[in-house]
Structure formats: C-alpha cells, structure tokens
Amino acid sequence: MGRKPVIRRDISCPSCGSHHVVKSGKSAGRQKYLCRDCSKYFLGDASYYHSRKLREEALKMYANGMSMRAVSRVLNVPLGTVFT
C-alpha cells in the first residue's frame, strides 16, 4: 500500500519547486523539510535566492574587474554566495 502522498500548498521545495514535502525534524529551533521528489532538505523559513537585479549587479561588477571579495563587501552578501 505505502504511504499516502503529502501535498502541501503552503510550502514548496526551493530546488525543484515541488509541493511534495514532509516535515523532517528541527534544526536550531527551525522546522526542516524533506522534498520527496528531489530528496533535498531545506528550512521552511529561509530565503534562498537573491533578486535578479542583485545577481546582475554582481556579475557586472565582476566583469568590470572587481574581485569577488570586493563584490561581496559592496553588496553585503557572503563570499560563498558570490562564488555561487
């Protein structure tokens, strides 16, 4: 028989956009979820993506010769995010 599919309309996976997610414990007091389609874990209250405008601005700065560390400082985002 298997488990009944869980479809949540209030939350979706940031990786694949699926609504087929289940609760999967807590991390530092924040609810964790597991996507049943792509098998990735994520936090429900986290914002994962920066605006298109911010990404384009970062690319322009880097293309004009600015270092990634400087782009990180100017835009106030983590260096790892700039690398990504």
C-alpha positions in Angstrom: 0.0 0.0 0.0 2.6 2.6 1.0 2.2 6.0 2.5 -0.4 8.5 1.4 1.3 11.3 -0.7 1.7 14.5 1.2 1.0 17.6 -0.9 1.5 20.9 0.9 0.2 24.0 -0.8 1.7 26.4 1.8 5.4 25.4 1.1 7.4 24.3 -1.9 10.9 23.0 -2.4 13.4 25.8 -3.3 15.4 23.3 -5.5 12.7 21.8 -7.7 9.5 23.7 -6.8 7.6 20.6 -5.8 4.9 20.7 -3.1 5.5 17.1 -2.2 7.4 17.8 1.1 7.2 16.4 4.6 8.4 17.7 7.9 11.8 16.3 8.9 12.7 17.5 12.4 14.1 20.8 13.6 17.5 22.5 13.3 18.3 25.2 15.9 14.6 25.5 16.6 13.6 26.0 12.9 11.4 23.5 11.0 13.3 21.3 8.5 11.5 19.8 5.5 12.4 17.0 3.1 11.3 17.1 -0.6 10.1 13.7 -1.7 10.8 14.4 -5.3 14.4 15.6 -5.3 15.3 14.2 -1.8 16.8 17.5 -0.6 16.4 19.1 2.9 15.6 22.7 3.4 14.4 25.1 6.1 10.9 26.4 5.6 11.5 30.0 6.8 14.8 30.6 4.9 15.1 32.9 1.9 17.4 31.2 -0.5 17.6 33.3 -3.6 18.7 36.8 -4.2 16.9 39.1 -6.6 17.7 39.0 -10.3 18.8 42.7 -10.1 21.3 41.9 -7.3 22.7 39.0 -9.3 23.1 41.1 -12.5 24.8 43.8 -10.5 27.3 41.4 -9.0 28.1 40.0 -12.5 28.6 43.5 -13.9 30.9 44.4 -11.0 33.0 41.2 -11.5 33.1 41.6 -15.3 34.4 45.2 -14.8 37.4 43.8 -12.9 36.3 43.9 -9.3 37.4 40.9 -7.1 34.8 38.5 -5.7 35.8 39.6 -2.2 35.2 43.2 -3.1 31.8 42.4 -4.7 30.9 40.5 -1.5 31.8 43.5 0.6 30.0 46.1 -1.5 26.7 44.0 -1.9 26.9 42.8 1.7 26.5 39.1 0.8 28.7 36.2 1.9 31.7 35.4 -0.2 30.4 31.9 -0.8 27.2 33.3 -2.3 29.2 35.4 -4.7 31.2 32.4 -5.8 27.9 30.5 -6.4 
